């Protein structure tokens, strides 16, 4: 028995884009438009789920001892002690006292 190959993120995104383009033409019979709309919603939810999962995976950092730590995104919020946008991957060093 052959395993069913799940479409990749890119394949699903391409399929969703094709559905949107087809529906935007405006000359789709109602029944077909509803069917495609439902398929588009299904694809959209699947894609969002994959993005959320990838974001969670990328948001987990491994420290020097091999322990997982959740990355917290830096903000411009003043309650962030002036941290600004100095999050992971920033080429800016720590803030210096003036």
C-alpha angles and dihedrals in degrees: 000000000000120000116240109244112228113223117250124245090257093050091050092047090051091050091050091050090051091051092050092048091049093049092047090060087072098212097099118121113249096248092050092045091053092048092050092044090054091048089049091052090049091051092045092054092047092050092048090050091052092048092050091050092049091048090052091049093048090046092062113090127195114222126211091273092054094254120141116239127184111241114231115208114236116235140192088246109134089222086067088080091250093303092144115179096331096131132136112319094020115144090209118099127223120300115266123220114246 
